[in-house]
């Protein structure tokens, strides 16, 4: 199976349409707290989110990838989520999921 890479403009237009992500903040993040050799993970397509607050939300998975990308224990990932996700309810839900202990 071949991996299909959608152009960033298609993804950002979809995310902007759903008012989930702030497209002005989508850029590479270069900071001492992240692995600069790896680009920041791209956010999920909003069509993949059911918006029911499920435990395996694609946005939670995205936040976990961000947390792994940054090396400061999650603070930079949360700041990046603040920049990327416009919907305050979705943003808070994802942050609460990140704060949960991993055994829950």
PEHUNOR-V459651 format. One record per backbone hydrogen bond with DSSP energy under -1.0 kcal/mol. CO is the residue of the C=O (numbers start at 1). NH is the residue of the N-H. If there is no record, write none. Layout:
CO,NH ; CO,NH
This chain:
7,11 ; 8,12 ; 9,13 ; 10,14 ; 11,15 ; 12,16 ; 13,17 ; 14,18 ; 15,20 ; 16,19 ; 20,86 ; 22,25 ; 23,26 ; 25,27 ; 31,34 ; 33,71 ; 34,36 ; 35,38 ; 45,48 ; 46,49 ; 54,57 ; 57,61 ; 58,62 ; 59,63 ; 60,64 ; 61,65 ; 62,66 ; 63,67 ; 64,68 ; 65,69 ; 66,70 ; 69,35 ; 74,78 ; 75,79 ; 76,80 ; 77,81 ; 78,82 ; 79,83 ; 80,84 ; 81,85 ; 84,22 ; 87,91 ; 88,92 ; 89,93 ; 90,94 ; 91,95 ; 92,96 ; 93,97 ; 94,98 ; 95,99 ; 101,104
